[in-house]
C-alpha cells in the first residue's frame, strides 16, 4: 500500500473513533431526546463552531493571499471541513459537561 492510502486509512479510522466518542459523551450528558438544556448546548456549540470556522477561514485566506497561492487551497478546504465537523462535536461534548 502506498503512504497516501495508509495515511487516509489512519485519518478515517481516527476521525471515526473521535467522532463516535465525542458524540457518545454529549449524548450521555444530555440524553437522546433533547430537553431545554440540550437545545441550549446545541445552540452554544453551533455558535462557537461558526466562530471557529470563521477564524480558520480568515487565517487561511490571509496566509494564501500574502504568502503563497497554489494547490494547497484544496487542503485548506479539507481543514475547514474538519473544523466544522469535529469542532461542533467537541463543543457539544464540552458544553454538555460544563452545563
MOPAC internal coordinates of N, CA, C and O (Angstrom, degrees):
PM7 1SCF
backbone

  N    0.0000 0     0.00 0     0.00 0    0    0    0
  C    1.4495 1     0.00 0     0.00 0    1    0    0
  C    1.5268 1   109.70 1     0.00 0    2    1    0
  O    1.2310 1   121.89 1   -32.98 1    3    2    1
  N    1.2791 1   113.98 1   147.02 1    3    2    1
  C    1.4554 1   117.65 1  -179.89 1    5    3    2
  C    1.5312 1   110.27 1   -79.82 1    6    5    3
  O    1.2310 1   121.17 1   -14.33 1    7    6    5
  N    1.3077 1   115.37 1   165.67 1    7    6    5
  C    1.4587 1   120.85 1  -179.13 1    9    7    6
  C    1.5244 1   111.53 1   -64.81 1   10    9    7
  O    1.2310 1   120.67 1   143.74 1   11   10    9
  N    1.3206 1   116.33 1   -36.26 1   11   10    9
  C    1.4589 1   120.24 1   179.85 1   13   11   10
  C    1.5246 1   110.99 1   -65.36 1   14   13   11
  O    1.2310 1   120.31 1   140.08 1   15   14   13
  N    1.3167 1   117.02 1   -39.92 1   15   14   13
  C    1.4608 1   120.76 1   178.96 1   17   15   14
  C    1.5237 1   110.99 1   -65.56 1   18   17   15
  O    1.2310 1   120.84 1   137.45 1   19   18   17
  N    1.3247 1   116.00 1   -42.55 1   19   18   17
  C    1.4653 1   119.34 1   178.29 1   21   19   18
  C    1.5285 1   111.49 1   -64.84 1   22   21   19
  O    1.2310 1   120.52 1   139.76 1   23   22   21
  N    1.3205 1   116.62 1   -40.24 1   23   22   21
  C    1.4598 1   119.91 1   178.54 1   25   23   22
  C    1.5262 1   110.94 1   -65.12 1   26   25   23
  O    1.2310 1   120.35 1   137.51 1   27   26   25
  N    1.3237 1   116.93 1   -42.49 1   27   26   25
  C    1.4547 1   120.84 1   179.13 1   29   27   26
  C    1.5254 1   110.69 1   -64.32 1   30   29   27
  O    1.2310 1   120.23 1   138.07 1   31   30   29
  N    1.3089 1   117.16 1   -41.93 1   31   30   29
  C    1.4582 1   120.97 1   177.70 1   33   31   30
  C    1.5277 1   111.14 1   -63.00 1   34   33   31
  O    1.2310 1   120.37 1   137.79 1   35   34   33
  N    1.3294 1   116.90 1   -42.21 1   35   34   33
  C    1.4616 1   120.60 1   177.50 1   37   35   34
  C    1.5161 1   112.49 1   -63.28 1   38   37   35
  O    1.2310 1   120.37 1   138.89 1   39   38   37
  N    1.3218 1   116.90 1   -41.11 1   39   38   37
  C    1.4655 1   120.89 1   179.00 1   41   39   38
  C    1.5224 1   110.41 1   -66.30 1   42   41   39
  O    1.2310 1   119.92 1   138.40 1   43   42   41
  N    1.3164 1   117.75 1   -41.60 1   43   42   41
  C    1.4607 1   120.43 1  -179.79 1   45   43   42
  C    1.5305 1   111.51 1   -65.17 1   46   45   43
  O    1.2310 1   120.37 1   134.94 1   47   46   45
  N    1.3151 1   116.89 1   -45.06 1   47   46   45
  C    1.4623 1   120.03 1   179.66 1   49   47   46
  C    1.5342 1   110.40 1   -67.19 1   50   49   47
  O    1.2310 1   120.24 1   132.84 1   51   50   49
  N    1.3192 1   117.15 1   -47.16 1   51   50   49
  C    1.4642 1   120.45 1   179.28 1   53   51   50
  C    1.5173 1   112.30 1   -62.56 1   54   53   51
  O    1.2310 1   120.23 1   136.51 1   55   54   53
  N    1.3165 1   117.16 1   -43.49 1   55   54   53
  C    1.4654 1   120.97 1   178.73 1   57   55   54
  C    1.5157 1   112.04 1   -65.81 1   58   57   55
  O    1.2310 1   120.56 1   141.38 1   59   58   57
  N    1.3195 1   116.53 1   -38.62 1   59   58   57
  C    1.4615 1   119.71 1   177.63 1   61   59   58
  C    1.5143 1   111.96 1   -64.30 1   62   61   59
  O    1.2310 1   120.50 1   135.92 1   63   62   61
  N    1.3316 1   116.65 1   -44.08 1   63   62   61
  C    1.4671 1   120.23 1   178.33 1   65   63   62
  C    1.5232 1   111.18 1   -65.22 1   66   65   63
  O    1.2310 1   120.25 1   136.96 1   67   66   65
  N    1.3359 1   117.12 1   -43.04 1   67   66   65
  C    1.4570 1   120.93 1   179.04 1   69   67   66
  C    1.5249 1   110.71 1   -61.78 1   70   69   67
  O    1.2310 1   120.20 1   133.54 1   71   70   69
  N    1.3146 1   117.22 1   -46.46 1   71   70   69
  C    1.4620 1   121.02 1   178.69 1   73   71   70
  C    1.5189 1   112.50 1   -62.21 1   74   73   71
  O    1.2310 1   120.60 1   139.81 1   75   74   73
  N    1.3385 1   116.46 1   -40.19 1   75   74   73
  C    1.4615 1   120.24 1   179.56 1   77   75   74
  C    1.5267 1   111.56 1   -63.53 1   78   77   75
  O    1.2310 1   120.46 1   131.95 1   79   78   77
  N    1.3244 1   116.72 1   -48.05 1   79   78   77
  C    1.4569 1   119.43 1  -177.04 1   81   79   78
  C    1.5257 1   112.59 1   -69.98 1   82   81   79
  O    1.2310 1   119.78 1   143.71 1   83   82   81
  N    1.3339 1   118.02 1   -36.29 1   83   82   81
  C    1.4673 1   119.33 1   177.09 1   85   83   82
  C    1.5226 1   110.98 1   -66.60 1   86   85   83
  O    1.2310 1   120.44 1   138.51 1   87   86   85
  N    1.3321 1   116.76 1   -41.49 1   87   86   85
  C    1.4672 1   119.61 1   178.07 1   89   87   86
  C    1.5241 1   110.54 1   -67.08 1   90   89   87
  O    1.2310 1   120.04 1   143.20 1   91   90   89
  N    1.3236 1   117.52 1   -36.80 1   91   90   89
  C    1.4692 1   121.23 1   178.90 1   93   91   90
  C    1.5235 1   111.04 1   -64.11 1   94   93   91
  O    1.2310 1   120.28 1   137.46 1   95   94   93
  N    1.3350 1   117.07 1   -42.54 1   95   94   93
  C    1.4677 1   121.02 1   178.21 1   97   95   94
  C    1.5233 1   110.58 1   -61.63 1   98   97   95
  O    1.2310 1   120.70 1   135.14 1   99   98   97
  N    1.3314 1   116.27 1   -44.86 1   99   98   97
  C    1.4642 1   119.85 1  -178.85 1  101   99   98
  C    1.5220 1   111.17 1   -65.39 1  102  101   99
  O    1.2310 1   119.80 1   138.79 1  103  102  101
  N    1.3251 1   118.00 1   -41.21 1  103  102  101
  C    1.4619 1   120.52 1  -179.28 1  105  103  102
  C    1.5304 1   112.06 1   -70.26 1  106  105  103
  O    1.2310 1   119.84 1   145.76 1  107  106  105
  N    1.3227 1   117.92 1   -34.24 1  107  106  105
  C    1.4666 1   120.06 1   177.86 1  109  107  106
  C    1.5280 1   110.96 1   -66.10 1  110  109  107
  O    1.2310 1   120.48 1   146.34 1  111  110  109
  N    1.3215 1   116.70 1   -33.66 1  111  110  109
  C    1.4639 1   119.91 1  -176.04 1  113  111  110
  C    1.5234 1   113.63 1   -87.37 1  114  113  111
  O    1.2310 1   119.88 1   156.88 1  115  114  113
  N    1.3244 1   117.84 1   -23.12 1  115  114  113
  C    1.4689 1   119.43 1  -177.39 1  117  115  114
  C    1.5118 1   112.98 1  -113.52 1  118  117  115
  O    1.2310 1   118.90 1   158.07 1  119  118  117
  N    1.3265 1   119.70 1   -21.93 1  119  118  117
  C    1.4585 1   121.49 1  -176.61 1  121  119  118
  C    1.5068 1   110.83 1    90.73 1  122  121  119
  O    1.2310 1   121.26 1   -20.63 1  123  122  121
  N    1.3124 1   115.19 1   159.37 1  123  122  121
  C    1.4677 1   119.50 1  -176.13 1  125  123  122
  C    1.5242 1   111.41 1   -74.99 1  126  125  123
  O    1.2310 1   118.37 1   126.17 1  127  126  125
  N    1.3390 1   120.72 1   -53.83 1  127  126  125
  C    1.4692 1   116.00 1   171.78 1  129  127  126
  C    1.5302 1   108.28 1   -77.80 1  130  129  127
  O    1.2310 1   120.58 1   -63.75 1  131  130  129
  N    1.3140 1   116.50 1   116.25 1  131  130  129
  C    1.4637 1   120.42 1  -173.09 1  133  131  130
  C    1.5275 1   111.01 1   -68.64 1  134  133  131
  O    1.2310 1   120.99 1   -48.15 1  135  134  133
  N    1.3117 1   115.72 1   131.85 1  135  134  133
  C    1.4442 1   121.76 1   173.60 1  137  135  134
  C    1.5260 1   108.18 1   -93.06 1  138  137  135
  O    1.2310 1   120.03 1    13.03 1  139  138  137
  N    1.3253 1   117.54 1  -166.97 1  139  138  137
  C    1.4670 1   120.54 1  -178.76 1  141  139  138
  C    1.5222 1   111.44 1   -63.22 1  142  141  139
  O    1.2310 1   120.73 1   141.41 1  143  142  141
  N    1.3325 1   116.21 1   -38.59 1  143  142  141
  C    1.4669 1   119.70 1   178.82 1  145  143  142
  C    1.5235 1   110.38 1   -66.32 1  146  145  143
  O    1.2310 1   120.06 1   139.86 1  147  146  145
  N    1.3154 1   117.49 1   -40.14 1  147  146  145
  C    1.4629 1   121.10 1   178.38 1  149  147  146
  C    1.5150 1   112.49 1   -65.13 1  150  149  147
  O    1.2310 1   120.51 1   141.75 1  151  150  149
  N    1.3300 1   116.64 1   -38.25 1  151  150  149
  C    1.4632 1   119.78 1   177.11 1  153  151  150
  C    1.5242 1   111.28 1   -66.91 1  154  153  151
  O    1.2310 1   120.39 1   141.11 1  155  154  153
  N    1.3304 1   116.86 1   -38.89 1  155  154  153
  C    1.4665 1   120.31 1   177.34 1  157  155  154
  C    1.5203 1   111.04 1   -65.50 1  158  157  155
  O    1.2310 1   120.48 1   140.76 1  159  158  157
  N    1.3299 1   116.68 1   -39.24 1  159  158  157
  C    1.4628 1   121.00 1   177.13 1  161  159  158
  C    1.5228 1   110.18 1   -62.87 1  162  161  159
  O    1.2310 1   120.21 1   136.97 1  163  162  161
  N    1.3293 1   117.20 1   -43.03 1  163  162  161
  C    1.4626 1   120.53 1   178.60 1  165  163  162
  C    1.5174 1   111.36 1   -62.82 1  166  165  163
  O    1.2310 1   120.75 1   141.04 1  167  166  165
  N    1.3428 1   116.17 1   -38.96 1  167  166  165
  C    1.4670 1   120.13 1   179.30 1  169  167  166
  C    1.5222 1   110.87 1   -66.21 1  170  169  167
  O    1.2310 1   120.18 1   134.59 1  171  170  169
  N    1.3347 1   117.27 1   -45.41 1  171  170  169
  C    1.4631 1   120.48 1   178.96 1  173  171  170
  C    1.5299 1   111.21 1   -64.16 1  174  173  171
  O    1.2310 1   120.50 1   138.62 1  175  174  173
  N    1.3332 1   116.64 1   -41.38 1  175  174  173
  C    1.4598 1   120.20 1   179.65 1  177  175  174
  C    1.5284 1   110.77 1   -63.58 1  178  177  175
  O    1.2310 1   120.50 1   139.75 1  179  178  177
  N    1.3265 1   116.66 1   -40.25 1  179  178  177
  C    1.4633 1   119.79 1   178.85 1  181  179  178
  C    1.5302 1   111.12 1   -65.43 1  182  181  179
  O    1.2310 1   120.13 1   139.22 1  183  182  181
  N    1.3282 1   117.35 1   -40.78 1  183  182  181
  C    1.4628 1   120.01 1   179.20 1  185  183  182
  C    1.5179 1   111.39 1   -65.39 1  186  185  183
  O    1.2310 1   120.28 1   135.07 1  187  186  185
  N    1.3324 1   117.07 1   -44.93 1  187  186  185
  C    1.4719 1   120.13 1  -179.96 1  189  187  186
  C    1.5163 1   111.30 1   -67.04 1  190  189  187
  O    1.2310 1   120.26 1   143.81 1  191  190  189
  N    1.3349 1   117.10 1   -36.19 1  191  190  189
  C    1.4606 1   119.82 1   177.48 1  193  191  190
  C    1.5186 1   110.59 1   -64.33 1  194  193  191
  O    1.2310 1   120.49 1   137.67 1  195  194  193
  N    1.3195 1   116.67 1   -42.33 1  195  194  193
  C    1.4632 1   119.97 1   178.02 1  197  195  194
  C    1.5176 1   111.05 1   -62.24 1  198  197  195
  O    1.2310 1   119.80 1   138.05 1  199  198  197
  N    1.3251 1   117.99 1   -41.95 1  199  198  197
  C    1.4623 1   120.61 1   177.62 1  201  199  198
  C    1.5252 1   111.06 1   -63.44 1  202  201  199
  O    1.2310 1   120.43 1   138.51 1  203  202  201
  N    1.3280 1   116.79 1   -41.49 1  203  202  201
  C    1.4633 1   120.75 1   178.98 1  205  203  202
  C    1.5233 1   111.44 1   -64.83 1  206  205  203
  O    1.2310 1   120.50 1   136.98 1  207  206  205
  N    1.3227 1   116.64 1   -43.02 1  207  206  205
  C    1.4705 1   120.44 1   179.52 1  209  207  206
  C    1.5214 1   110.65 1   -65.00 1  210  209  207
  O    1.2310 1   119.94 1   137.99 1  211  210  209
  N    1.3193 1   117.71 1   -42.01 1  211  210  209
  C    1.4627 1   120.24 1   178.19 1  213  211  210
  C    1.5273 1   111.11 1   -63.15 1  214  213  211
  O    1.2310 1   120.14 1   139.21 1  215  214  213
  N    1.3285 1   117.35 1   -40.79 1  215  214  213
  C    1.4602 1   121.03 1   178.22 1  217  215  214
  C    1.5327 1   110.76 1   -63.14 1  218  217  215
  O    1.2310 1   120.35 1   132.39 1  219  218  217
  N    1.3268 1   116.93 1   -47.61 1  219  218  217
  C    1.4734 1   120.59 1   180.00 1  221  219  218
  C    1.5197 1   110.39 1   -62.68 1  222  221  219
  O    1.2310 1   120.04 1   139.43 1  223  222  221
  N    1.3325 1   117.53 1   -40.57 1  223  222  221
  C    1.4641 1   120.93 1   179.91 1  225  223  222
  C    1.5271 1   111.09 1   -64.69 1  226  225  223
  O    1.2310 1   120.03 1   136.70 1  227  226  225
  N    1.3219 1   117.55 1   -43.30 1  227  226  225
  C    1.4663 1   120.57 1   179.24 1  229  227  226
  C    1.5217 1   110.95 1   -63.72 1  230  229  227
  O    1.2310 1   120.18 1   135.92 1  231  230  229
  N    1.3328 1   117.27 1   -44.08 1  231  230  229
  C    1.4633 1   120.25 1   179.14 1  233  231  230
  C    1.5229 1   110.88 1   -62.31 1  234  233  231
  O    1.2310 1   120.27 1   136.38 1  235  234  233
  N    1.3298 1   117.09 1   -43.62 1  235  234  233
  C    1.4653 1   119.87 1   179.09 1  237  235  234
  C    1.5278 1   112.01 1   -65.41 1  238  237  235
  O    1.2310 1   120.19 1   138.73 1  239  238  237
  N    1.3303 1   117.24 1   -41.27 1  239  238  237
  C    1.4630 1   119.27 1   178.27 1  241  239  238
  C    1.5159 1   111.52 1   -64.02 1  242  241  239
  O    1.2310 1   119.89 1   137.97 1  243  242  241
  N    1.3132 1   117.82 1   -42.03 1  243  242  241
  C    1.4622 1   120.05 1   177.24 1  245  243  242
  C    1.5250 1   111.16 1   -64.29 1  246  245  243
  O    1.2310 1   120.37 1   140.49 1  247  246  245
  N    1.3129 1   116.91 1   -39.51 1  247  246  245
  C    1.4654 1   120.47 1   179.12 1  249  247  246
  C    1.5185 1   111.04 1   -63.17 1  250  249  247
  O    1.2310 1   120.49 1   130.33 1  251  250  249
  N    1.3229 1   116.66 1   -49.67 1  251  250  249
  C    1.4671 1   119.31 1  -177.58 1  253  251  250
  C    1.5214 1   112.29 1   -70.98 1  254  253  251
  O    1.2310 1   120.29 1   150.87 1  255  254  253
  N    1.3264 1   117.05 1   -29.13 1  255  254  253
  C    1.4491 1   119.57 1  -179.24 1  257  255  254
  C    1.5221 1   111.06 1   -75.29 1  258  257  255
  O    1.2310 1   120.14 1   141.69 1  259  258  257
  N    1.3294 1   117.34 1   -38.31 1  259  258  257
  C    1.4603 1   119.75 1  -175.09 1  261  259  258
  C    1.5209 1   114.07 1   -94.04 1  262  261  259
  O    1.2310 1   119.49 1   143.98 1  263  262  261
  N    1.3297 1   118.57 1   -36.02 1  263  262  261
  C    1.4603 1   120.01 1  -171.29 1  265  263  262
  C    1.5218 1   112.52 1   -99.35 1  266  265  263
  O    1.2310 1   120.32 1   120.78 1  267  266  265
  N    1.3118 1   116.99 1   -59.22 1  267  266  265
  C    1.4656 1   118.58 1  -178.78 1  269  267  266
  C    1.5225 1   109.99 1  -149.77 1  270  269  267
  O    1.2310 1   122.06 1   -24.80 1  271  270  269
  N    1.3164 1   113.66 1   155.20 1  271  270  269
  C    1.4577 1   120.68 1   179.10 1  273  271  270
  C    1.5183 1   107.09 1  -139.52 1  274  273  271
  O    1.2310 1   120.56 1   -75.90 1  275  274  273
  N    1.3374 1   116.54 1   104.10 1  275  274  273
  C    1.4615 1   120.82 1  -178.66 1  277  275  274
  C    1.5215 1   109.71 1  -152.20 1  278  277  275
  O    1.2310 1   120.16 1    28.42 1  279  278  277
  N    1.3230 1   117.31 1  -151.58 1  279  278  277
  C    1.4573 1   121.41 1  -176.13 1  281  279  278
  C    1.5244 1   113.13 1   -73.25 1  282  281  279
  O    1.2310 1   119.48 1   176.99 1  283  282  281
  N    1.2854 1   118.59 1    -3.01 1  283  282  281
  C    1.4658 1   121.41 1   178.66 1  285  283  282
  C    1.5209 1   111.53 1   -70.07 1  286  285  283
  O    1.2310 1   119.60 1   171.18 1  287  286  285
  N    1.3185 1   118.36 1    -8.82 1  287  286  285
  C    1.4630 1   120.63 1   178.12 1  289  287  286
  C    1.5227 1   111.17 1   -62.90 1  290  289  287
  O    1.2310 1   119.81 1   147.29 1  291  290  289
  N    1.3266 1   117.97 1   -32.71 1  291  290  289
  C    1.4628 1   121.05 1   176.42 1  293  291  290
  C    1.5275 1   110.36 1   -64.26 1  294  293  291
  O    1.2310 1   120.47 1   142.15 1  295  294  293
  N    1.3261 1   116.71 1   -37.85 1  295  294  293
  C    1.4593 1   120.11 1   176.18 1  297  295  294
  C    1.5315 1   110.94 1   -65.56 1  298  297  295
  O    1.2310 1   120.37 1   145.72 1  299  298  297
  N    1.3032 1   116.91 1   -34.28 1  299  298  297
  C    1.4544 1   120.53 1   179.04 1  301  299  298
  C    1.5253 1   110.64 1   -66.03 1  302  301  299
  O    1.2310 1   120.33 1   142.22 1  303  302  301
  N    1.3026 1   116.98 1   -37.78 1  303  302  301
  C    1.4644 1   120.33 1   177.58 1  305  303  302
  C    1.5248 1   109.78 1   -63.52 1  306  305  303
  O    1.2310 1   120.27 1   139.20 1  307  306  305
  N    1.3230 1   117.09 1   -40.80 1  307  306  305
  C    1.4560 1   120.85 1   176.04 1  309  307  306
  C    1.5137 1   112.42 1   -62.84 1  310  309  307
  O    1.2310 1   120.25 1   141.68 1  311  310  309
  N    1.3260 1   117.12 1   -38.32 1  311  310  309
  C    1.4597 1   121.51 1   178.44 1  313  311  310
  C    1.5298 1   111.26 1   -65.98 1  314  313  311
  O    1.2310 1   120.30 1   140.13 1  315  314  313
  N    1.3169 1   117.03 1   -39.87 1  315  314  313
  C    1.4622 1   120.17 1   178.08 1  317  315  314
  C    1.5294 1   110.09 1   -65.80 1  318  317  315
  O    1.2310 1   120.16 1   138.25 1  319  318  317
  N    1.3417 1   117.31 1   -41.75 1  319  318  317
  C    1.4624 1   120.43 1   177.17 1  321  319  318
  C    1.5281 1   111.05 1   -61.66 1  322  321  319
  O    1.2310 1   120.24 1   136.40 1  323  322  321
  N    1.3253 1   117.14 1   -43.60 1  323  322  321
  C    1.4598 1   121.84 1   177.45 1  325  323  322
  C    1.5188 1   110.66 1   -60.30 1  326  325  323
  O    1.2310 1   120.41 1   138.20 1  327  326  325
  N    1.3214 1   116.82 1   -41.80 1  327  326  325
  C    1.4576 1   121.62 1   179.65 1  329  327  326
  C    1.5209 1   111.00 1   -63.74 1  330  329  327
  O    1.2310 1   120.22 1   137.86 1  331  330  329
  N    1.3172 1   117.18 1   -42.14 1  331  330  329
  C    1.4631 1   120.27 1   179.97 1  333  331  330
  C    1.5204 1   110.55 1   -64.40 1  334  333  331
  O    1.2310 1   120.40 1   129.81 1  335  334  333
  N    1.3238 1   116.83 1   -50.19 1  335  334  333
  C    1.4615 1   120.77 1  -172.50 1  337  335  334
  C    1.5242 1   112.04 1   -68.89 1  338  337  335
  O    1.2310 1   120.39 1   123.40 1  339  338  337
  N    1.3248 1   116.87 1   -56.60 1  339  338  337
  C    1.4556 1   119.63 1  -175.47 1  341  339  338
  C    1.5289 1   112.27 1   -79.83 1  342  341  339
  O    1.2310 1   119.80 1   154.63 1  343  342  341
  N    1.3145 1   117.98 1   -25.37 1  343  342  341
  C    1.4579 1   120.01 1   176.12 1  345  343  342
  C    1.5186 1   111.67 1   -64.76 1  346  345  343
  O    1.2310 1   120.54 1   137.81 1  347  346  345
  N    1.3293 1   116.57 1   -42.19 1  347  346  345
  C    1.4535 1   120.08 1   179.02 1  349  347  346
  C    1.5203 1   110.93 1   -65.26 1  350  349  347
  O    1.2310 1   120.00 1   137.67 1  351  350  349
  N    1.3331 1   117.60 1   -42.33 1  351  350  349
  C    1.4617 1   120.22 1   177.79 1  353  351  350
  C    1.5217 1   111.64 1   -64.13 1  354  353  351
  O    1.2310 1   120.61 1   138.62 1  355  354  353
  N    1.3181 1   116.44 1   -41.38 1  355  354  353
  C    1.4650 1   119.98 1  -179.39 1  357  355  354
  C    1.5211 1   111.35 1   -65.86 1  358  357  355
  O    1.2310 1   119.93 1   138.61 1  359  358  357
  N    1.3301 1   117.73 1   -41.39 1  359  358  357
  C    1.4593 1   120.45 1   178.62 1  361  359  358
  C    1.5285 1   111.29 1   -66.75 1  362  361  359
  O    1.2310 1   119.91 1   142.22 1  363  362  361
  N    1.3330 1   117.78 1   -37.78 1  363  362  361
  C    1.4653 1   119.48 1   177.29 1  365  363  362
  C    1.5216 1   110.97 1   -63.60 1  366  365  363
  O    1.2310 1   120.58 1   136.33 1  367  366  365
  N    1.3246 1   116.51 1   -43.67 1  367  366  365
  C    1.4693 1   119.86 1   178.57 1  369  367  366
  C    1.5215 1   110.45 1   -63.34 1  370  369  367
  O    1.2310 1   120.39 1   138.72 1  371  370  369
  N    1.3274 1   116.86 1   -41.28 1  371  370  369
  C    1.4712 1   120.91 1  -179.31 1  373  371  370
  C    1.5272 1   110.73 1   -64.67 1  374  373  371
  O    1.2310 1   120.06 1   130.27 1  375  374  373
  N    1.3210 1   117.50 1   -49.73 1  375  374  373
  C    1.4561 1   119.45 1  -177.24 1  377  375  374
  C    1.5131 1   112.41 1   -71.28 1  378  377  375
  O    1.2310 1   119.52 1   152.96 1  379  378  377
  N    1.3397 1   118.53 1   -27.04 1  379  378  377
  C    1.4522 1   119.17 1   177.48 1  381  379  378
  C    1.5279 1   110.39 1   -68.88 1  382  381  379
  O    1.2310 1   119.88 1   150.02 1  383  382  381
  N    1.3061 1   117.83 1   -29.98 1  383  382  381
  C    1.4650 1   119.86 1   175.36 1  385  383  382
  C    1.5176 1   111.60 1   -81.03 1  386  385  383
  O    1.2310 1   120.78 1   145.09 1  387  386  385
  N    1.3184 1   116.10 1   -34.91 1  387  386  385
  C    1.4642 1   120.17 1  -175.62 1  389  387  386
  C    1.5234 1   111.89 1   -74.17 1  390  389  387
  O    1.2310 1   120.17 1   141.48 1  391  390  389
  N    1.3208 1   117.28 1   -38.52 1  391  390  389
  C    1.4642 1   120.18 1  -174.92 1  393  391  390
  C    1.4957 1   108.46 1   -89.84 1  394  393  391
  O    1.2310 1   120.10 1   180.00 1  395  394  393

